[in-house]
Amino acid sequence: MTIKKALITGVTGQDGSYLAELLLDKGYEVHGVKRRSSSINTSRLNFLLNEETGTDLDFKLTLHHADVTDSSSINRLIDEIQPNEIYNLAAQSHVAVSFEEPEYTANTDGLGALRILEGIKRANKNIKFYQASTSELFGGQQKEAYNENSPLNPRSPYAAAKAYAYYITKQYREAYGLFACNGILFNHESPRRGENFVSQKIIEGISKVISGKINFLVLGNLDARRDWGHAKDYVESMWMILNYKAPEDWVISTGETFSVRDFCKFAFYEAGIDIDFKGQGLDEIAFVVNVRRDCNIKNGQTILKVDSRFYRPLEVDHLLGDSTKARTKLGWVPKYNITMLVKEMLNAKNIR
């Protein structure tokens, strides 16, 4: 039996690590791309790796140094590995940072996809390509759910770069017959989420408040609403998309939306602390109503404040996804709801 080969850019990130785990479970030979760095950045993959060889114990996961901003390194890997599937998860993925580093974001998130597509066109048009797209494409200015036919309205350098990658993927599919697909994934979190993202910032903040390291969390726009799922569910959709009978674009979402304020309430509640909110805008705070755990937190204590530094130059207010197409044609259904997600993230911090 021929073993399928997969190449994952961005393998050291949240999605990359879960995808590598999934594909190894399915019997793939998995190759991951990591950038050269002065510090070790494979912590999410350590359970899959043998520290000395850089491969898993069955020698089916291999890490390679390359960068999507360097076409020669990408072409070299495509020629050497000759993968059946390429999953492009590499990105500068923080929206706020994209306003500070717009050129780097465009080079990585936009032109990075183009370089891989050109490499496929040059080397082997039978290689299947998955582009990690984002709900940020839609801009979040309407209350209705977004689907594959919704108009794009990117409101950050990150979203604009991803829009380029989205369109160039479609164009290479149509112009050159490539099996190239966009997965438009709405927000998805996990214990492996980076600490600069709001979901993990909330979980980490709760851990520090309970341990007495800080007195309160500081966040930005509490009104922003997101469609939050679990990364495990979402990487499964990536594999389904590349193994569907035809190359298409897909929205992946839970179909439920919650505000940042809601996420805070859920997370504090599951950690044994009931909170409520008062005030508006920058003057809004959260305070403790009831403590159901052993700690030094007191009723009435201010436990969360809002700071304008954490607002975006252009806010994305409301992102709700309609994944009817994926559920109907792929048979994809999320296994996690937001409560299960929050509990798992808290448990990873030993908060019970």
Salt bridges, closest charged atoms under 4 A:
ASP15 OD2 - HIS188 NE2 2.63
GLU21 OE1 - ARG192 NH2 3.05
GLU29 OE2 - HIS31 NE2 2.67
ASP79 OD1 - ARG122 NH2 3.15
GLU80 OE1 - ARG76 NH1 3.86
GLU85 OE2 - LYS4 NZ 3.63
GLU118 OE2 - LYS121 NZ 3.43
GLU136 OE2 - ARG226 NH2 3.96
GLU136 OE1 - ARG312 NH1 3.15
GLU189 OE1 - ARG193 NE 2.76
GLU195 OE2 - LYS349 NZ 3.62
GLU204 OE1 - LYS349 NZ 2.59
ASP223 OD1 - ARG261 NH2 2.75
GLU236 OE1 - LYS335 NZ 2.80
GLU248 OE1 - LYS325 NZ 2.92
GLU248 OE1 - LYS329 NZ 3.06
ASP249 OD2 - LYS170 NZ 3.23
ASP249 OD1 - ARG173 NH1 2.88
ASP262 OD2 - ARG225 NH1 3.79
ASP274 OD1 - ARG292 NH2 2.90
GLU284 OE2 - ARG261 NE 2.79
ASP307 OD2 - ARG309 NH2 3.00
GLU344 OE2 - HIS230 NE2 2.91
